[in-house]
Amino acid sequence: MAPEGGTRPAAPAGRERAGMFGVRGTGDTSGFGGLRLPAYAPAPAERPFGGWFDELADDFADALDQRGIPRSAVQQVTVDRGEITFYVQRERVLELARTLRDDAALRFELCSSVSGVDYGEDVAQRLHVVYHLLSMTYRRRIRLEVALDVDDPHVPSVVEVYPTADWHERETWDMFGVIFDGHPALTRILMPDDWDGHPQRKDYPLGGIPVEYKGAEIPPPDRRRAYS
């Protein structure tokens, strides 16, 4: 990880969005059909990052050197809206998590959340996994982020480092189809075990799916009532 930050090969492309959920060519049931969001993707940060971010980046780089982990394991550093994110290689995420937890200058003892993102079919490496880490010793919060190909959505589980990630990884698997290799029991947590697909992927159908136990069906978007 260069102190100046760096770039990663497949950053998610920002793109303009319309409507509450980006739905096009169907009835709008949200009432937010006129919403327009400009294209935005935060650029790699340059030193100085500001505040305690520079000290953290230096301590992180030193910890990687001490453990023989190449600095290239951190592909990009982004500072946006007062928060710092390290985009990392998926093969190294377990080593990096252990380093962030155990190094005396870092001490990120708690993984408060693991969540998924799907940037859509027109984005390379559209699936991302985001780890929110908290240092209770130094009162700091950071994020790790991993980009995955939808055809190879594998990433090592961090449960052996952060036991709190257990159910979070299960939910990310359930909703986004990310496979956490080494997870002790990677099963669905919200949907029935025999459910087909992952409901928060952008290519998942928006309607026409039977509602279990209710004997009803959610109509497809083009058959729903539209609001102006």
PANU-179881 format. One record per residue: residue in one letter; x, y, z of N, C-alpha, C in turn; residue number from 1; chain. Coordinates in Angstrom, 2 decimals, always signed. Each point is the difference from the previous one (the first is absolute). Example, Ala and Ser with C-alpha at 12.3 -4.5 7.8 and 13.67 -1.06 7.14 Angstrom:
2
A,+13.19,-5.69,+7.80,-0.89,+1.19,+0.00,+0.90,+1.20,+0.00,1,A
S,-0.35,+1.05,-0.72,+0.82,+1.19,+0.06,-0.77,+1.09,+0.73,2,A
This chain:
228
M,+0.86,-1.19,+0.00,-0.86,+1.19,+0.00,+0.89,+1.23,+0.00,1,A
A,-0.01,+0.75,-1.07,+0.79,+1.22,-0.06,-0.63,+1.06,+0.89,2,A
P,+0.82,+0.78,+0.73,-0.57,+1.04,+0.85,-0.86,+0.99,-0.75,3,A
E,+0.26,+0.17,-1.31,-0.78,+0.95,-0.79,-1.37,-0.53,-0.38,4,A
G,-0.29,-1.24,+0.34,-1.27,-0.61,-0.41,+0.27,-0.97,-1.12,5,A
G,-0.71,+0.11,-1.10,+0.20,-0.90,-1.12,-1.27,-0.20,-0.76,6,A
T,+0.07,-0.82,-1.04,-1.18,-0.27,-0.81,-0.22,-1.49,-0.07,7,A
R,-1.22,-0.40,-0.23,-0.35,-1.39,-0.16,-0.51,-0.21,-1.41,8,A
P,+0.09,-1.20,-0.56,-0.27,-0.18,-1.42,-1.45,+0.11,-0.42,9,A
A,-0.94,-0.17,+0.88,-1.40,-0.04,-0.44,-0.87,+0.76,+0.98,10,A
A,+0.15,+1.30,+0.03,-0.82,+0.83,+0.87,-1.43,+0.04,-0.53,11,A
P,-0.99,+0.01,+0.88,-1.38,+0.05,-0.48,-0.27,+1.32,-0.72,12,A
A,-0.60,-0.10,-1.16,-0.30,+1.20,-0.77,-1.23,+0.69,+0.56,13,A
G,+0.13,+1.28,+0.28,-1.16,+0.76,+0.41,-0.89,+0.27,-1.20,14,A
R,-1.30,+0.03,+0.19,-0.89,+0.24,-1.12,-1.25,+0.71,+0.51,15,A
E,-0.59,+0.79,-0.86,-1.20,+0.73,+0.37,-1.15,-0.98,+0.20,16,A
R,-0.80,+0.28,+1.02,-1.16,-0.86,+0.28,-1.27,+0.83,+0.01,17,A
A,-1.09,-0.64,-0.39,-1.30,+0.67,-0.03,-1.00,-0.83,+0.79,18,A
G,-0.86,+0.67,+0.77,-1.01,-0.70,+0.79,+0.57,-0.53,+1.29,19,A
M,-0.91,-0.41,+0.89,+0.42,-0.45,+1.31,+0.88,-1.24,-0.06,20,A
F,-0.32,-0.94,-0.88,+0.74,-1.25,-0.07,+0.66,-0.21,-1.36,21,A
G,+0.06,+1.04,-0.83,+0.62,-0.13,-1.30,-0.80,-0.82,-0.99,22,A
V,-1.29,-0.23,+0.27,-0.84,-0.79,-0.89,-0.37,+0.83,-1.22,23,A
R,+0.08,-0.59,-1.18,-0.32,+0.71,-1.24,-1.04,-0.76,-0.79,24,A
G,-0.92,+0.73,-0.65,-0.96,-0.61,-0.91,-1.12,-0.75,+0.69,25,A
T,-0.25,+0.27,+1.29,-1.07,-0.70,+0.72,-0.76,+1.02,+0.83,26,A
G,-1.09,-0.43,+0.59,-0.74,+0.87,+0.90,+0.81,+0.32,+1.24,27,A
D,-0.04,+1.25,+0.42,+0.75,+0.41,+1.18,-0.92,-0.02,+1.21,28,A
T,+0.25,-0.91,+0.93,-0.85,-0.13,+1.18,+0.57,+0.71,+1.22,29,A
S,+1.15,+0.64,-0.16,+0.65,+0.63,+1.15,-0.41,+1.44,+0.20,30,A
G,-0.47,+0.67,-1.06,-0.28,+1.42,+0.08,+1.21,+0.87,-0.19,31,A
F,+1.15,-0.60,-0.32,+1.23,+0.76,-0.19,+0.52,-0.14,-1.43,32,A
G,-0.91,-0.11,-0.96,+0.41,-0.21,-1.39,+0.81,+1.14,-0.58,33,A
G,-0.15,+1.21,+0.56,+0.74,+1.13,-0.52,+1.37,+0.19,+0.62,34,A
L,+0.39,-0.86,+0.93,+1.28,+0.13,+0.66,+1.14,-0.22,-0.99,35,A
R,+1.02,+0.87,+0.02,+1.17,-0.13,-0.86,+1.25,+0.09,+0.86,36,A
L,+0.85,-1.01,-0.09,+1.25,-0.03,+0.75,+1.16,+0.05,-0.98,37,A
P,+0.91,+0.95,+0.15,+1.11,+0.11,-0.96,+0.99,-1.14,+0.17,38,A
A,+0.78,-0.24,-1.05,+1.05,-1.02,+0.07,+1.05,+0.43,+1.01,39,A
Y,+0.44,-0.96,+0.84,+1.00,+0.34,+1.02,+0.76,-1.25,+0.40,40,A
A,+1.31,+0.09,-0.02,+0.86,-1.05,+0.53,+1.21,+0.68,+0.62,41,A
P,+0.24,-0.13,+1.30,+1.11,+0.71,+0.64,+1.34,-0.46,-0.57,42,A
A,+0.87,+0.96,-0.24,+1.31,-0.28,-0.57,+0.97,-0.48,+1.07,43,A
P,+1.10,-0.65,-0.40,+1.03,-0.34,+0.99,+0.50,+1.25,+0.71,44,A
A,+0.24,-0.12,+1.29,+0.46,+1.14,+0.79,+1.50,+0.19,-0.17,45,A
E,+0.46,+1.21,+0.16,+1.41,+0.35,-0.06,+0.43,+0.52,+1.37,46,A
R,+1.26,-0.29,+0.35,+0.53,+0.53,+1.24,+0.20,+1.50,-0.10,47,A
P,-0.22,+0.73,+1.09,-0.46,-0.48,+1.31,-1.50,-0.27,+0.01,48,A
F,-0.40,-1.07,+0.66,-1.41,-0.34,+0.10,-0.74,+0.92,+0.96,49,A
G,+0.72,+0.46,+1.03,-0.61,+0.88,+0.99,-0.32,-0.73,+1.29,50,A
G,+0.03,+0.75,+1.10,-0.35,-0.57,+1.30,+0.90,-1.17,+0.38,51,A
W,-0.64,-1.02,+0.60,+0.76,-1.17,+0.43,+0.17,-1.03,-1.10,52,A
F,-0.53,+0.27,-1.18,+0.08,-0.96,-1.09,+1.44,-0.26,-0.44,53,A
D,+0.85,+1.03,-0.01,+1.39,-0.19,-0.43,+0.77,-0.87,+0.99,54,A
E,-0.19,+0.26,+1.29,+0.64,-0.83,+1.01,-0.46,-1.45,-0.12,55,A
L,-1.29,-0.19,-0.20,-0.54,-1.35,-0.15,+0.60,-0.69,-1.22,56,A
A,+0.05,+0.69,-1.14,+0.53,-0.61,-1.22,+1.46,-0.40,+0.18,57,A
D,+0.79,+0.83,+0.69,+1.40,-0.34,+0.24,+0.12,-1.19,+0.94,58,A
D,-0.78,-0.02,+1.06,+0.04,-1.13,+0.94,-0.45,-1.29,-0.68,59,A
F,-1.00,+0.11,-0.86,-0.48,-1.18,-0.73,+1.09,-0.53,-0.93,60,A
A,+0.65,+0.91,-0.74,+1.08,-0.42,-0.90,+1.14,-0.65,+0.77,61,A
D,+0.38,+0.58,+1.15,+1.06,-0.59,+0.81,-0.38,-1.39,+0.49,62,A
A,-1.27,-0.16,+0.40,-0.46,-1.31,+0.49,+0.05,-1.04,-1.11,63,A
L,-0.34,+0.39,-1.22,+0.07,-0.92,-1.13,+1.45,-0.43,-0.24,64,A
D,+0.92,+0.96,+0.05,+1.41,-0.32,-0.20,+0.49,-0.97,+1.06,65,A
Q,-0.37,+0.20,+1.23,+0.45,-0.86,+1.10,-0.49,-1.43,-0.18,66,A
R,-1.17,-0.17,-0.62,-0.58,-1.33,-0.17,+0.28,-0.60,-1.37,67,A
G,+0.76,+0.67,-0.81,+0.35,-0.53,-1.32,-1.15,+0.02,-0.99,68,A
I,-0.99,+0.85,+0.24,-1.13,+0.13,-0.92,+0.32,+1.13,-0.98,69,A
P,-0.06,-0.26,-1.30,+0.34,+1.06,-0.95,-0.96,+1.18,+0.11,70,A
R,+0.55,+1.21,-0.13,-0.84,+1.19,+0.08,-1.03,+0.06,-1.13,71,A
S,+0.29,-0.73,-1.09,-0.96,-0.04,-1.12,-1.30,-0.69,+0.38,72,A
A,-0.05,-0.65,+1.20,-1.26,-0.58,+0.46,-1.06,+1.07,+0.19,73,A
V,+0.43,+1.24,+0.25,-0.91,+1.15,+0.04,+0.06,+0.67,-1.37,74,A
Q,-1.09,-0.08,-0.75,-0.01,+0.46,-1.38,-0.32,+1.47,-0.15,75,A
Q,-0.74,+0.56,+0.94,-0.39,+1.40,-0.09,-0.40,+0.50,+1.38,76,A
V,+0.30,+1.25,+0.25,-0.48,+0.68,+1.20,-0.91,+1.14,-0.44,77,A
T,-1.20,+0.05,+0.55,-0.95,+1.05,-0.34,-0.44,+0.70,+1.28,78,A
V,+0.03,+1.31,-0.03,-0.55,+0.81,+1.09,-1.17,+0.78,-0.57,79,A
D,-1.18,-0.24,+0.54,-1.21,+0.62,-0.54,-0.98,+0.24,+1.14,80,A
R,-0.53,+1.22,+0.05,-0.97,+0.37,+1.03,+0.53,-0.25,+1.42,81,A
G,+1.29,+0.25,+0.18,+0.59,-0.13,+1.32,+0.25,-1.42,+0.45,82,A
E,-0.04,-0.96,-0.95,+0.23,-1.41,+0.35,+1.09,-0.56,-0.91,83,A
I,+0.75,-0.97,+0.51,+1.09,-0.61,-0.76,-0.33,-1.45,-0.32,84,A
T,+0.25,-0.38,-1.25,-0.27,-1.36,-0.47,+1.26,-0.55,-0.66,85,A
F,+0.35,-1.24,+0.35,+1.11,-0.70,-0.62,-0.58,-1.08,-0.91,86,A
Y,+0.22,+0.13,-1.31,-0.39,-1.04,-0.94,+1.12,-1.04,-0.04,87,A
V,-0.33,-1.26,+0.26,+1.04,-1.02,+0.21,-0.23,-1.20,-0.90,88,A
Q,+1.08,-0.75,-0.22,-0.08,-1.25,-0.75,-0.79,-1.02,+0.81,89,A
R,-0.87,-0.72,-0.69,-0.83,-0.95,+0.74,+0.83,-1.13,+0.62,90,A
E,+1.10,-0.41,-0.67,+0.82,-1.09,+0.52,+0.67,+0.37,+1.31,91,A
R,+0.11,+1.31,+0.27,+0.74,+0.46,+1.18,-0.90,+0.49,+1.12,92,A
V,-1.32,-0.05,-0.20,-0.88,+0.66,+0.96,+0.11,-0.59,+1.40,93,A
L,+0.21,-1.30,+0.12,+0.11,-0.62,+1.33,+1.29,+0.44,+0.69,94,A
E,+1.11,+0.02,-0.74,+1.26,+0.47,+0.57,-0.08,+1.47,+0.43,95,A
L,-0.65,+0.80,-0.84,-0.11,+1.42,+0.32,-0.89,+0.22,+1.23,96,A
A,-1.07,-0.77,+0.09,-0.88,+0.12,+1.16,+0.75,-0.36,+1.27,97,A
R,+0.78,-1.07,-0.05,+0.76,-0.41,+1.19,+1.04,+1.06,+0.37,98,A
T,+0.63,+0.58,-1.00,+0.98,+1.06,+0.25,-0.67,+1.21,+0.65,99,A
L,-1.14,+0.40,-0.54,-0.70,+1.16,+0.55,-0.48,-0.25,+1.43,100,A
R,-0.34,-1.23,+0.30,-0.45,-0.32,+1.36,+1.17,-0.06,+0.99,101,A
D,+1.11,-0.63,-0.40,+1.03,-0.37,+0.96,+1.12,+1.01,+0.15,102,A
D,+0.27,+0.81,-1.02,+1.13,+0.92,+0.11,-0.28,+1.06,+1.07,103,A
A,+1.00,+0.26,+0.84,-0.20,+0.89,+1.15,-0.32,+1.43,-0.42,104,A
A,+0.46,+0.43,-1.16,-0.26,+1.37,-0.46,-1.35,+0.13,-0.70,105,A
L,-0.66,-1.12,-0.26,-1.27,+0.01,-0.75,-1.17,-0.37,+0.90,106,A
R,-0.01,-1.23,+0.49,-0.99,-0.45,+0.98,-1.45,+0.20,-0.43,107,A
F,-0.34,-0.49,-1.19,-1.40,+0.00,-0.42,-0.62,-1.30,+0.50,108,A
E,-0.51,+0.05,+1.22,-0.42,-1.22,+0.70,-1.36,-0.51,-0.44,109,A
L,-0.82,+0.85,-0.61,-1.39,-0.39,-0.29,-0.33,+0.19,-1.47,110,A
C,-0.57,-1.02,-0.60,-0.62,+0.13,-1.33,-1.50,+0.21,+0.26,111,A
S,-0.45,+1.22,-0.19,-1.38,+0.32,+0.34,-0.98,-0.36,-1.10,112,A
S,+0.49,-0.20,-1.23,-0.92,-0.32,-1.10,+0.77,-0.56,-1.18,113,A
V,-0.63,-0.95,-0.69,+0.44,-0.46,-1.32,-1.22,+0.11,-0.91,114,A
S,+0.14,+0.72,-1.09,-1.15,+0.20,-0.88,+0.41,-0.14,-1.45,115,A
G,-0.99,-0.18,-0.87,+0.26,-0.17,-1.42,-0.53,+1.18,-0.81,116,A
V,+0.56,+0.15,-1.21,-0.45,+1.01,-0.95,+0.01,-0.64,-1.38,117,A
D,-1.02,+0.28,-0.79,-0.02,-0.41,-1.41,-0.12,+1.27,-0.83,118,A
Y,+1.04,+0.32,-0.79,+0.00,+1.22,-0.80,-0.70,-0.17,-1.34,119,A
G,-0.48,-1.21,-0.30,-0.76,-0.18,-1.23,+0.79,-0.66,-1.10,120,A
E,-0.73,-0.49,-0.99,+0.59,-0.84,-1.04,+1.00,+0.72,-0.89,121,A
D,-0.06,+1.33,-0.07,+0.88,+0.73,-0.89,+1.30,+0.43,+0.67,122,A
V,+0.31,-0.53,+1.18,+1.20,+0.37,+0.75,+0.88,-1.23,+0.17,123,A
A,+1.29,+0.15,-0.32,+0.95,-1.09,+0.24,+0.14,-0.22,+1.50,124,A
Q,+0.16,-1.26,+0.38,+0.08,-0.36,+1.42,-1.13,+0.67,+0.78,125,A
R,-1.22,-0.32,-0.40,-1.19,+0.69,+0.50,-0.32,-0.30,+1.45,126,A
L,+0.42,-1.14,+0.52,-0.29,-0.35,+1.39,+1.12,+0.48,+0.91,127,A
H,-0.37,+0.70,+1.07,+0.98,+0.46,+0.98,-0.43,-0.47,+1.38,128,A
V,+1.00,-0.28,+0.84,-0.22,-0.31,+1.40,+0.66,+1.09,+0.82,129,A
V,-0.73,+0.56,+0.96,+0.47,+1.14,+0.80,+0.05,-0.42,+1.46,130,A
Y,+1.17,+0.21,+0.63,+0.21,-0.34,+1.40,+0.17,+1.29,+0.79,131,A
H,-0.81,+0.19,+1.03,+0.09,+1.17,+0.87,+0.72,-0.42,+1.28,132,A
L,+1.16,+0.60,+0.23,+0.84,-0.37,+1.14,+0.08,+1.16,+1.00,133,A
L,-0.01,-0.36,+1.27,+0.03,+0.99,+1.08,+1.16,-0.31,+0.94,134,A
S,+0.80,+1.03,+0.27,+1.02,-0.09,+1.04,-0.57,+0.63,+1.26,135,A
M,-0.29,-0.82,+0.98,-0.48,+0.53,+1.28,+1.15,+0.60,+0.80,136,A
T,+1.23,-0.45,-0.28,+1.17,+0.55,+0.69,+0.24,+1.44,-0.42,137,A
Y,-0.03,+0.25,-1.32,+0.33,+1.33,-0.51,-1.23,+0.79,-0.48,138,A
R,-1.18,-0.58,+0.12,-1.24,+0.66,-0.40,+0.05,+0.44,-1.46,139,A
R,+0.28,-0.96,-0.87,+0.09,+0.25,-1.43,-0.85,-1.01,-0.76,140,A
R,-0.51,+0.43,-1.13,-0.77,-0.88,-0.88,+0.59,+0.06,-1.40,141,A
I,+0.13,-1.16,-0.64,+0.46,-0.08,-1.39,-0.85,-1.03,-0.73,142,A
R,+0.18,-0.02,-1.32,-0.66,-1.02,-0.81,+1.04,-0.72,-0.85,143,A
L,-0.19,-1.31,-0.17,+0.66,-0.77,-1.04,-1.03,-0.32,-1.06,144,A
E,+0.42,-0.01,-1.26,-0.94,-0.33,-1.07,+0.70,-0.93,-0.99,145,A
V,-0.73,-1.03,-0.44,+0.52,-1.00,-0.94,-0.92,-0.04,-1.20,146,A
A,+0.58,+0.03,-1.21,-0.77,-0.07,-1.24,+0.09,-1.42,-0.57,147,A
L,-1.14,-0.54,-0.46,-0.08,-1.38,-0.48,-0.69,-0.06,-1.36,148,A
D,+0.40,-0.99,-0.79,-0.71,-0.30,-1.24,-1.25,-0.81,+0.34,149,A
V,-1.09,+0.30,-0.69,-1.25,-0.70,+0.30,+0.11,-1.48,-0.34,150,A
D,+0.88,-0.37,-0.93,+0.18,-1.41,-0.36,+0.95,-0.73,+0.94,151,A
D,+0.66,+0.71,+0.88,+0.92,-0.60,+0.96,-0.10,+0.76,+1.33,152,A
P,-1.17,-0.09,+0.65,-0.26,+0.85,+1.17,+0.54,-0.58,+1.30,153,A
H,+1.25,-0.41,+0.01,+0.60,-0.62,+1.19,+0.90,+0.99,+0.72,154,A
V,-0.03,-0.05,+1.33,+0.89,+0.79,+0.84,+0.19,-0.77,+1.31,155,A
P,+1.19,+0.04,+0.59,+0.19,-0.72,+1.27,-0.89,+0.56,+1.11,156,A
S,-0.52,-0.89,+0.82,-0.76,+0.41,+1.18,+0.95,+0.60,+1.03,157,A
V,-0.47,+1.03,+0.72,+0.79,+0.59,+1.08,-0.53,-0.40,+1.37,158,A
V,-0.84,-1.01,+0.07,-0.62,-0.40,+1.26,+1.05,-0.44,+1.02,159,A
E,+1.08,-0.63,-0.44,+1.01,-0.44,+0.97,+0.73,+1.17,+0.64,160,A
V,-0.01,+1.16,-0.65,+0.58,+1.21,+0.58,-1.05,+0.81,+0.73,161,A
Y,-1.16,+0.17,-0.64,-1.10,+0.77,+0.56,-1.25,-0.89,+0.09,162,A
P,-0.24,-0.66,+1.13,-1.18,-0.86,+0.12,-1.32,+0.73,-0.26,163,A
T,-0.03,+1.32,+0.21,-1.23,+0.75,-0.25,-0.39,-0.01,-1.48,164,A
A,+0.93,-0.38,-0.88,-0.30,+0.00,-1.43,-0.83,-1.21,-0.42,165,A
D,-0.22,-0.94,+0.90,-0.68,-1.25,-0.35,-1.33,+0.24,-0.71,166,A
W,-0.95,+0.63,+0.67,-1.32,+0.19,-0.57,+0.01,+1.06,-1.10,167,A
H,+0.92,+0.96,+0.10,+0.10,+1.01,-1.06,+0.41,-0.64,-1.33,168,A
E,+0.96,-0.92,+0.06,+0.41,-0.70,-1.23,-1.13,-0.87,-0.52,169,A
R,-0.76,-0.62,+0.89,-1.13,-0.81,-0.45,-1.03,+0.87,-0.72,170,A
E,-0.27,+1.19,+0.54,-0.97,+0.88,-0.65,+0.51,+0.47,-1.36,171,A
T,+1.30,+0.31,-0.10,+0.57,+0.44,-1.27,-0.05,-1.13,-1.02,172,A
W,+0.22,-1.23,+0.43,-0.17,-1.15,-0.89,-1.45,-0.12,-0.43,173,A
D,-0.92,+0.10,+0.94,-1.42,-0.17,-0.28,-0.50,+1.05,-0.99,174,A
M,+0.35,+1.25,+0.22,-0.53,+1.10,-0.80,+0.76,+0.24,-1.29,175,A
F,+1.33,-0.23,-0.01,+0.82,+0.35,-1.16,+0.71,-1.18,-0.65,176,A
G,+0.00,-1.15,+0.64,+0.64,-1.17,-0.60,+1.51,+0.00,+0.12,177,A
V,+0.57,+0.77,+0.93,+1.43,-0.03,+0.23,+0.34,-1.23,+0.84,178,A
I,+0.96,-0.78,-0.45,+0.37,-1.24,+0.67,+1.21,+0.27,+0.89,179,A
F,-0.16,-0.16,+1.30,+1.07,+0.24,+0.96,+0.68,-1.32,+0.31,180,A
D,+1.12,-0.24,-0.65,+0.72,-1.26,+0.15,+0.53,-0.13,+1.43,181,A
G,-0.26,-1.16,+0.61,+0.45,-0.25,+1.36,-1.01,+0.38,+1.06,182,A
H,-1.16,+0.53,-0.39,-1.03,+0.33,+0.99,-0.48,-1.29,+0.67,183,A
P,-0.23,+0.03,+1.32,-0.37,-1.24,+0.70,-1.36,-0.57,-0.38,184,A
A,-0.93,+0.80,-0.50,-1.33,-0.51,-0.37,-0.68,+1.02,-0.92,185,A
L,+0.42,+0.03,-1.25,-0.51,+1.00,-0.93,-1.35,-0.44,-0.55,186,A
T,-1.05,+0.33,+0.74,-1.36,-0.33,-0.40,-0.83,+1.28,-0.04,187,A
R,-1.16,-0.08,-0.63,-0.87,+1.17,-0.06,-0.45,+0.40,+1.41,188,A
I,-0.25,+1.30,+0.15,-0.38,+0.51,+1.31,-1.31,+0.77,-0.05,189,A
L,-0.39,+0.52,-1.17,-1.25,+0.75,-0.16,-1.00,-0.75,-0.88,190,A
M,+0.48,-0.60,-1.08,-0.87,-0.71,-0.93,-0.05,-1.48,+0.36,191,A
P,-1.04,-0.72,-0.44,-0.05,-1.45,+0.22,+1.20,-0.69,-0.63,192,A
D,+0.39,-1.13,+0.55,+1.19,-0.71,-0.48,-0.08,-0.36,-1.47,193,A
D,-1.20,-0.26,-0.52,-0.13,-0.41,-1.38,-0.30,+1.16,-0.95,194,A
W,+0.18,+1.24,+0.46,-0.30,+1.16,-0.83,+0.96,+0.07,-1.19,195,A
D,-0.54,+0.38,-1.16,+0.80,+0.08,-1.22,+0.43,+1.44,-0.23,196,A
G,+1.30,+0.25,-0.01,+0.50,+1.34,-0.29,+0.33,+0.80,+1.24,197,A
H,+0.47,+1.23,-0.24,+0.47,+0.88,+1.07,-0.68,+1.35,-0.17,198,A
P,-0.96,+0.33,+0.87,-0.96,+1.08,-0.26,+0.57,+1.41,-0.15,199,A
Q,+1.20,+0.28,+0.49,+0.51,+1.36,-0.12,+0.97,+0.19,-1.17,200,A
R,+0.13,-1.01,-0.84,+0.75,+0.21,-1.24,-0.84,+0.83,-0.96,201,A
K,+0.68,+0.81,-0.80,-0.70,+0.92,-0.89,-0.75,-0.74,-1.12,202,A
D,+0.39,-1.23,-0.32,-0.69,-0.74,-1.05,-1.10,-0.91,+0.55,203,A
Y,-0.31,+0.14,+1.29,-1.07,-0.79,+0.59,-1.35,+0.60,-0.40,204,A
P,-1.00,-0.81,-0.37,-1.29,+0.55,-0.43,-0.68,+0.79,+1.11,205,A
L,-0.64,+1.11,-0.38,-0.63,+0.89,+0.97,-1.40,-0.45,+0.42,206,A
G,-0.62,-0.90,-0.75,-1.35,-0.42,+0.35,-0.35,-1.30,-0.66,207,A
G,-1.23,-0.46,+0.23,-0.45,-1.25,-0.58,+0.46,-1.22,+0.77,208,A
I,+0.50,+0.19,+1.23,+0.48,-1.11,+0.81,-1.05,-0.33,+1.05,209,A
P,-0.45,-1.25,+0.10,-1.00,-0.34,+1.01,+0.47,+0.37,+1.41,210,A
V,-0.91,+0.55,+0.80,+0.32,+0.33,+1.39,-0.29,-1.24,+0.84,211,A
E,+1.05,-0.56,+0.57,-0.14,-1.26,+0.73,-0.92,+0.17,+1.21,212,A
Y,-0.83,-0.99,+0.24,-0.94,-0.10,+1.12,-1.23,+0.90,-0.15,213,A
K,-0.03,+0.91,-0.99,-1.10,+0.94,-0.10,-0.98,-0.34,-1.12,214,A
G,+0.38,-0.88,-0.91,-0.88,-0.34,-1.09,-0.24,+1.15,-0.96,215,A
A,+0.93,+0.96,-0.04,-0.13,+1.17,-0.86,+1.23,+0.12,-0.87,216,A
E,-0.01,+0.98,-0.88,+1.13,+0.21,-0.90,+0.25,+1.49,-0.16,217,A
I,+1.29,+0.39,+0.01,+0.36,+1.39,-0.26,-0.05,+0.22,-1.50,218,A
P,-0.80,+0.92,-0.50,-0.07,+0.20,-1.45,+1.29,+0.60,-0.53,219,A
P,+0.35,-0.31,-1.25,+1.17,+0.64,-0.62,-0.20,+1.51,-0.06,220,A
P,+1.09,+0.77,-0.10,-0.11,+1.46,+0.04,-0.96,+0.58,-1.04,221,A
D,-0.08,-0.59,-1.19,-0.84,+0.59,-1.04,-1.49,-0.25,+0.23,222,A
R,-0.34,-0.76,+1.05,-1.41,-0.22,+0.33,-0.39,+0.63,+1.33,223,A
R,+0.92,+0.78,+0.59,-0.31,+0.65,+1.26,-0.60,+1.38,-0.24,224,A
R,-0.64,+0.53,+1.00,-0.54,+1.36,-0.08,+1.17,+0.98,-0.06,225,A
A,-0.11,+0.98,-0.88,+1.04,+1.02,-0.14,-0.45,+1.29,+0.67,226,A
Y,+0.96,+0.70,+0.63,-0.28,+1.26,+0.68,+0.79,+1.10,-0.68,227,A
S,-0.65,+1.13,-0.23,+0.70,+1.13,-0.61,+0.47,+0.98,+1.06,228,A
